[in-house]
Amino acid sequence: MRHAPKPRTGAAAIEFAVICPVLLLFIVGLLVGGLGIFRYQEIAAVARECSRWASVHGGQYQQETGNAAATAQDVYNTIILPQSAALDLSQLTYSVTWNTSNNPYHTVITNGQLVPVTNTVTVSISYQWIPEAYFGGGTLTSTSVTPMSY
């Protein structure tokens, strides 16, 4: 007759004590990484919306409506401020530039002829992200270029 093996008392508790911290760290890392992706998507969406808004509020918009053309401060006040609810605005920097002017196009001389060339507006937004679990941090940057269309 064989002897029955001795029960492994406490083995499950020791295995749990070894695996639990690793699993917890992995889950927290996934959550913080997900929040980082959310922040980046928010920055990218705001940059796209800023460039779209600035592209339709240029010089031609001013001529036809009598309202002032968009400035970098207008873009901040109208788009960035209301659409950045989940961001710390003290960590955000932005720039708005038009390649030549804020009119829909400019002309260049090519082979002795005036050729219209579309102007663009470029909006760059940078956000200094400090993760919620303090795992370092980094700068999230998004740039959007849109042709002037009004």
FIPA-313277 format. One record per residue (C-alpha): z, x, y. Coordinates in steps of 0.001 Angstrom, whole numbers, plus 500000, padded with zeros to 6 digits. Each point is the difference from the previous one (the first is absolute). Last residue first. Example, Ala and Ser with C-alpha at 12.3 -4.5 7.8 and 13.67 -1.06 7.14 Angstrom:
// FIPA-313277
r pz 507140, px 513670, py 498940
r pz 500660, px 498630, py 496560
This chain:
// FIPA-313277
r pz 453511, px 486590, py 580212
r pz 499427, px 502018, py 496828
r pz 501324, px 503521, py 500418
r pz 499698, px 501708, py 496619
r pz 503285, px 500401, py 498118
r pz 501812, px 503167, py 498921
r pz 503389, px 499663, py 498288
r pz 502472, px 502815, py 499428
r pz 503126, px 499863, py 497862
r pz 502895, px 502427, py 499792
r pz 503249, px 499928, py 498013
r pz 502229, px 502958, py 500779
r pz 502549, px 501041, py 497435
r pz 503433, px 499501, py 498605
r pz 502595, px 501774, py 497909
r pz 501508, px 497851, py 497253
r pz 502349, px 498212, py 502412
r pz 500288, px 496799, py 497903
r pz 498446, px 497788, py 502717
r pz 497232, px 502484, py 500518
r pz 499574, px 501593, py 503439
r pz 496486, px 499264, py 501173
r pz 498684, px 501680, py 503140
r pz 497155, px 497655, py 500911
r pz 496630, px 501059, py 501317
r pz 497380, px 497640, py 501425
r pz 496465, px 500982, py 500926
r pz 497638, px 497570, py 501730
r pz 496379, px 500948, py 500570
r pz 497644, px 497885, py 502109
r pz 496278, px 500353, py 499537
r pz 496931, px 500024, py 502215
r pz 496642, px 498934, py 498583
r pz 497016, px 502083, py 501062
r pz 497136, px 498504, py 502020
r pz 496855, px 502178, py 500189
r pz 498369, px 500871, py 503306
r pz 496677, px 501658, py 499297
r pz 498708, px 503524, py 500728
r pz 500231, px 501152, py 496390
r pz 503642, px 498881, py 499898
r pz 501818, px 499249, py 503246
r pz 503422, px 498519, py 499432
r pz 501307, px 496569, py 500824
r pz 503493, px 498585, py 499732
r pz 501272, px 497110, py 497904
r pz 502571, px 497236, py 499759
r pz 501850, px 501104, py 503150
r pz 503449, px 501610, py 499662
r pz 498710, px 503412, py 500917
r pz 498887, px 503208, py 498327
r pz 501796, px 500269, py 496613
r pz 502754, px 497501, py 500829
r pz 503501, px 501136, py 499201
r pz 503232, px 498255, py 499011
r pz 502959, px 502098, py 498912
r pz 503168, px 499054, py 498187
r pz 503502, px 501232, py 499242
r pz 502639, px 498197, py 497933
r pz 503518, px 501242, py 499179
r pz 501601, px 498222, py 502997
r pz 498160, px 496863, py 498883
r pz 502117, px 499731, py 496836
r pz 497705, px 497928, py 497816
r pz 500507, px 496627, py 498270
r pz 498952, px 497937, py 503032
r pz 496940, px 502062, py 500798
r pz 497539, px 497206, py 500750
r pz 501441, px 498837, py 503348
r pz 500290, px 503484, py 501568
r pz 496811, px 501492, py 498578
r pz 497603, px 497226, py 501012
r pz 500371, px 498746, py 503568
r pz 502425, px 502491, py 501548
r pz 498605, px 503089, py 498263
r pz 496354, px 499025, py 500492
r pz 500704, px 499171, py 503645
r pz 501632, px 503441, py 500433
r pz 496890, px 501701, py 498590
r pz 497865, px 498078, py 502469
r pz 497916, px 496895, py 499399
r pz 497615, px 498770, py 502672
r pz 501432, px 497795, py 502743
r pz 499090, px 496331, py 500065
r pz 496985, px 498813, py 502012
r pz 498571, px 498373, py 496895
r pz 496441, px 501329, py 499833
r pz 500433, px 503339, py 501768
r pz 503374, px 500793, py 498394
r pz 498721, px 499144, py 496508
r pz 497010, px 502272, py 500686
r pz 502386, px 502840, py 500869
r pz 502106, px 499714, py 496874
r pz 502173, px 497336, py 498367
r pz 498032, px 499469, py 496765
r pz 500384, px 503561, py 498708
r pz 503653, px 500189, py 501091
r pz 500901, px 497056, py 497760
r pz 498198, px 501455, py 496980
r pz 501506, px 503439, py 500585
r pz 503493, px 498551, py 500249
r pz 499535, px 497790, py 496915
r pz 498851, px 502940, py 497909
r pz 502912, px 502178, py 501179
r pz 502500, px 497185, py 499327
r pz 498636, px 499527, py 496478
r pz 500189, px 503735, py 499262
r pz 503587, px 500261, py 501284
r pz 501043, px 496979, py 497891
r pz 498294, px 501434, py 496939
r pz 501856, px 503284, py 500541
r pz 503342, px 498209, py 500322
r pz 499359, px 498006, py 496800
r pz 499038, px 503181, py 498145
r pz 503256, px 501585, py 501140
r pz 501939, px 496912, py 498898
r pz 498393, px 500265, py 496571
r pz 501001, px 503652, py 499798
r pz 503589, px 499022, py 500836
r pz 499993, px 497370, py 497244
r pz 498411, px 502315, py 497438
r pz 502458, px 502778, py 500819
r pz 502926, px 497573, py 499651
r pz 498708, px 499004, py 496546
r pz 499546, px 503624, py 498886
r pz 503444, px 501009, py 501263
r pz 501553, px 497075, py 498106
r pz 498155, px 500941, py 496804
r pz 501142, px 503603, py 500236
r pz 503568, px 498941, py 500781
r pz 500026, px 497515, py 497060
r pz 498516, px 502269, py 497308
r pz 502902, px 502423, py 499439
r pz 502846, px 497492, py 500380
r pz 498107, px 497478, py 497839
r pz 499614, px 502559, py 497225
r pz 503737, px 500770, py 500217
r pz 500914, px 496304, py 499853
r pz 497664, px 499396, py 497076
r pz 501503, px 502881, py 498043
r pz 503586, px 498750, py 500526
r pz 500740, px 499442, py 496310
r pz 497325, px 501238, py 497704
r pz 501096, px 498240, py 496816
r pz 500662, px 502256, py 497047
r pz 497315, px 499962, py 497390
r pz 500793, px 498030, py 496825
r pz 500888, px 502259, py 497079
r pz 497652, px 500113, py 497118
r pz 500773, px 498891, py 496562
